[in-house]
Amino acid sequence: MKLRSSLLLSILFLASAALAQSPPKFSHEAQKAVIPEELGKVYLGMPVADFAKAIDISKAEAPDPRFADLDLVIPFNKGSVNQIVVKIHGLSRDEINAFVTPQQVEDASPIGGAFTRTVHRVNSEKIPQNGFVYVISLKYDPGFDLAGYGVKKYGRGTPHDPSDDNKFYDMQWVKTSKDGLKWLIRSTWEGDAKTLQLIGRIDGTAWGLDDIN
């Protein structure tokens, strides 16, 4: 009986220790107040495999798959959003090489005729089970009032300091969603470049709180 009790206590201890060391659980339900409605049920911290079920990535391109964190440029057409760009963390080099492969495509030349270029496109048959999305950037149509949308969605943010030559945004917000995730949200709307960037400060990533203040 004592041996059985000791074994049970050991199992409970190991289970609680494993739970304490597990990565935080993120969800759309906890983040829906921060996520733009056009994105549906996606969220930051979402596994790549689940993201691919929520968003069509079959025509996505990887501008430069050499980096450890993979960027995907995804055609998108919902509301005033015409493109989204996501950053994925946690893939091995073998997973990236299987997930995005080089292809030759032919584009029309502005001066007539056509030219061939190499792009890295997603292989829908090789979607990895590892990795998660921690940055989503939304590109909006030129006529969209992104400045007004940002204030309506997130409240009054921090405008860019004109004395700072390094301009990464026109307005910035710091938020915390109900699952405890800290967010850095940046909006740019000068000219036709209208972009809303959602950054999850997830430890282990380039934007983790353990690396950047």
Residue pairs with C-beta under 8 A, 6 or more apart in sequence:
24 45
24 179
24 180
24 181
25 179
26 43
26 44
26 45
26 46
26 179
26 181
26 200
27 43
27 179
28 35
28 41
28 42
28 43
28 46
29 178
30 43
30 177
30 178
30 179
30 181
31 43
31 44
31 177
31 178
31 179
31 181
32 43
33 177
33 178
34 154
34 175
34 177
34 183
34 185
34 198
35 42
35 43
35 198
36 81
36 138
36 153
36 196
37 79
38 76
38 78
38 79
38 80
38 81
38 138
39 55
39 84
39 136
39 138
40 54
40 55
41 54
42 51
42 54
42 55
42 133
42 136
44 133
44 134
44 135
44 136
44 181
44 183
44 198
44 200
44 202
45 132
45 133
45 134
45 179
45 181
45 200
45 202
46 54
46 132
46 133
47 129
47 130
47 131
47 132
48 88
48 91
48 127
48 128
48 129
48 130
48 131
48 132
48 133
49 127
49 128
49 129
51 57
51 86
51 133
52 124
52 127
55 74
55 76
55 84
56 74
57 72
57 74
57 122
57 124
58 122
58 124
59 74
59 75
59 121
59 122
60 72
60 73
60 74
60 75
60 121
60 122
61 72
61 73
61 119
61 120
61 121
61 122
62 70
62 71
62 72
62 73
62 100
62 120
62 121
62 122
63 71
63 73
63 120
64 71
65 96
65 97
65 100
65 120
68 89
68 91
68 93
69 87
69 88
69 89
69 205
69 206
70 87
70 88
70 91
70 96
70 99
70 100
70 131
71 85
71 86
71 87
71 88
72 85
72 86
72 88
72 100
72 122
73 83
73 85
74 83
74 84
74 85
74 86
75 82
75 83
76 82
76 83
76 84
76 138
80 140
80 141
80 143
80 144
81 138
81 139
81 140
81 141
82 139
82 140
82 141
83 138
83 139
84 136
84 137
84 138
84 139
85 136
85 137
85 139
86 133
86 135
86 136
86 137
87 133
87 134
87 135
87 136
88 131
88 132
88 133
88 134
89 131
89 132
89 134
89 202
89 204
89 205
89 206
90 130
90 131
90 132
90 204
91 99
91 128
91 130
91 131
92 130
95 128
95 130
95 131
98 123
98 126
98 128
99 122
99 123
99 126
99 127
99 128
100 120
100 121
100 122
100 123
101 120
101 121
101 123
102 118
102 119
102 120
103 118
103 119
103 120
103 121
104 116
104 117
104 118
105 116
105 117
105 118
105 119
106 114
106 115
106 116
107 114
107 115
107 116
107 117
108 114
109 115
132 202
134 199
134 200
134 202
134 205
134 207
135 197
135 198
135 199
135 200
135 207
136 197
136 198
137 195
137 196
137 197
137 198
138 195
138 196
138 197
138 198
139 194
139 195
140 146
140 194
140 195
140 196
141 194
142 192
142 194
144 194
146 187
146 188
146 189
146 194
146 195
146 196
147 170
147 171
147 187
147 189
149 196
150 157
150 171
150 173
150 185
150 187
150 196
151 157
151 171
154 173
154 175
154 185
155 173
157 171
157 172
157 173
157 185
157 187
158 171
158 172
158 173
159 170
159 171
159 172
160 167
160 168
160 169
160 170
160 171
160 172
168 186
168 188
169 186
169 187
169 188
169 197
170 187
170 188
170 189
170 190
171 186
171 187
172 184
172 185
172 186
172 187
173 183
173 184
173 185
174 182
174 183
174 184
174 185
175 182
175 183
175 185
176 182
176 183
177 183
181 200
181 201
181 202
182 200
182 201
182 209
183 198
183 199
183 200
183 201
184 199
184 201
184 207
185 196
185 197
185 198
185 199
186 196
186 197
186 199
187 195
187 196
187 197
188 194
188 195
188 197
189 195
199 207
200 207
201 207
201 208
201 209
201 212
202 208
203 209
203 210
204 210
205 211
206 212
